[in-house]
Every structure is written in C-alpha cells, then in structure tokens.
C-alpha cells in the first residue's frame, strides 16, 4: 500500500478498517460495480459503506 493509504486506514476505527479491507479482497474475486467502478479511462473508485458512513478510495 502507498504511505497515504496506510495513514488513512490507521486513523479509522477497527471495524471500519476491517470492512474496507474485506471489500478490497472481495473486489479482487468479483466484479461488483457497487464496490469498484471505472470513473474515467484511468481513474477507478472503490467505495465501502459501513455504519452509515461512506468511504471512497481512488485508484489510478
């Protein structure tokens, strides 16, 4: 992981962090547009909703 992602994840509570990591692993095995979708040719959005909060990570 990139340094900034680790800092972001470290600031989250344990359950939120585990949900995001679980969804990252889940997205590796299945193509679920609710989790991972293409925004532009080179930008992807990874989204997790947990405990009424939305977490969005962008990948390039």
Phi, psi and omega in degrees: 000154178283151184308317182292323178295320180296317178299317179298311181295324179295334181279347182276158174290162187304311185293321178296316179298317180295323178295317178297313180296321176299315180292328175297313178296321179297319182293340178288336184256340182223149180262087181254111182296343176286337180263317190219116180222154181275126179264316175222187181301324185243000183241129178240149178244131175249125185235137174228133175248126181211129176055045179065020176240144176252131177245127181236128176241141180249141177233153185234000000 
